[in-house]
Amino acid sequence: MDPDDAILVCAVQNRAIEAIADKFEATSISFITFGRGVVGTAAWHTLEKQLERNLPDEVKFARAALKAAEKQMKFARAALKAAEKQMSHHGLELWQKAELIAYLAAVKDFRKARMMLKEAELTAYLAISSTTTALLCTTAAIRAAVHDARLNPLIERVKTACLDEAGSAADRHVLPIIECCDQVERFVLFGDTKQLPGV
């Protein structure tokens, strides 16, 4: 396998993904698990968990900026509500208009900070997936994984797809892998008929 290539490892059930994650962790292979309901080692290797373990300064800064902007927006909202209670029958007084302008500016700053955080987190996720060798997920999660922009650098490098529990896999389990991964050159099926019966 080319060092720049990546592999996709799928299984029908989450418990198989969890067992594979245990095996991968004992090696030097970097991997990401994707999907709902994973526990144990597999849950420790999701994109979100990997980001939290090695939080880049840009994300820390963006999170702090968002927290400050949210606090400022709440303060401005409280000031505006207090001003609205004192509103005269003739409409907003000049100072009340100032409170409204301050609130709208705070909302704009909050939205800008939220967008900055999303961009910082996406950059961090892309950095993780661009240096990862393997993606582990169930066959039910493969379509979502392929369409998750955060995984693009990893998905684009997948040349080998593996399906565990192949003896118990039906067409509906195999087809998503074939449909979603055009660039795959090798498709490896493995399983143990003594553990799981064929379908």
N, C-alpha and C positions, 0 to 999 in steps of 0.2 A: 504494500500500500504506500502510495506517495505521502510523504510527511505533511504536505499541504492539504490532502484530502480529508474528508470527514466521513463518519459512518452513522447510519440511522439504525437503532435497535428498537424493534417493536415487539409487543406481546399482546395477547388478547386481554389479559387481566393485570390489574395493578400489582397484585402480589408477586407476579413474575418480574415486573419492572423493579420492584423493591429488592428481589433476590439478585437481579442482574446488577443493580446499583451497589449492593454489598460487594459483589465480585470486582466491579470496576474500581471501587474505592481502595481495594487492596493492591491496585496497580498504579502506575504513574499516568494513566490515561485521564485526561481532563474531560468531564462530561456534564451535560445539563439534563435534568429531568423536566418533563413538561406534562401537565395535565392535572386534573382534580383528583383528590382522594389519595394521593401518595403519602406515605408515612415513613418514618424511620430515616435511613440513609438517603432514600430517594427524595424525601421532602427537604433534606439538608442541601440538596444540589439543584434546586430550582433557581431560575434567574434571579428572582427576588431575594432569596436567601444569600446567594453569592454576592449580590450587590451590597447587601447589608453588612456582610462580613468584611468587605474591602471597600468601604464607602469613599469615593473620590472627593477631593476638596471642593470641586465644582458643585457636586450634589449637596454637600454639607452647607456651602454658602447659599445655594438656591433655596434649600429648606429653611434656613435661618431668615432669608429675605422674605419668603412666603409667610412665615410665622409673624414677622414684624408687620408686613402689609395687612395681614388678617387682623392683627391687634389694632392697627390704625383705622381700618375700616369699621370695626366694631365701635371704636371710640367716636368716630365721625357719625355713625348711625345713631348712637345714643344722643349726641349733641343735636342732631337733626330732629329727633323725636321730641326732645325738650323744646326746641324752637317751634315745632309744629303745635305743641300744646299752647303756646303763647301767641299763636297766629291771630291776627286781628280780622275783623269781618271784611276788611278792604284788601286782603291778600297778604302775601309775604312782605314783611318789612325788609329793609336793606340788609340788616344784619342776619335775618333769617335766610335771605338769598345766599349770603356768604356761607352759611352752614350747609345749604344744599350743594353749593359749588364744591365745598370741601369734601362732602360725602361722595359726590360723583368722581372727584379726583382720587379719593381713596379706593373706590371700586375699580377704577382704571388701573391704579398701581397694583392692586391685588390680582387682577386678571393678568397683568404683565408678569408679575412674580410667579404666578401659577404656570404660565406658558414657559418661562425661563426654567422652572423646575422640571417640567415635562421634557424639555429639550436636553437638559443636563442628564436626566435619568436615561433617556433614549441613547445618548452618546455613550454612557457607561455600559448599558446593556449591549450595545453593538460591539464595544471593545471586548466584553466577556465572550460573546458568541463568535467573534472573529478569531479568538485564540483557543477555542474549545474543539476537541477532536470528535466527540460523540454526542448524539442526542438520543435520549431514552424516553419513549412514550408508548402508550397503548395505541392499538389500531384505531380506537374510537377518537383519539386526540390528534391523530396525524394531520387531518385537514386544518384544524385550528393552529397547529404548530407551524405548518407551511405558510399560513396567512398571517402569522404574527411577525410584524416588521422587525421586532427586536432580535429575531432568530435568523434573519436573512443571510448574514455573513456565514453562518454555520450551514444552513440549508443549501446554499449555492455550492458548497464544497462537497456535499454528500455524493460519493461515487459508489458506496456499498450500502445496501439495505439488508438488514437481517430480521427474520421473523422467528421468534421463539414460540414454543407451543404449536408448531406448525401442524402437528397431528390433529389438533383440536380447532384449527382455524378454518373457517368457511370462506367462500368467495368474498363475502362482505367485509372480511378482515383483511384480505390480500389486496383487493381492488384499490382502496384509498392510497396505499403505498405506491402502487403502479401509476395511478392517476396523478398524484401530487408531486412525484419526484422524477421529472423527465430526464434529468442528467444522470440517473443511477445506471451504472455499468454492470454491477454484479448484484444479484438478488439471492441471498442465502437463507434457506429454510432449515431449521433444526428443531428437534423435539425428541421426546422419549415416549414411545407408544406404551411402555410399561407403566408410565406415570399417568398419562392422560389418554383416554380413548380417542380414536379417530372419529371424524364427523361424517 
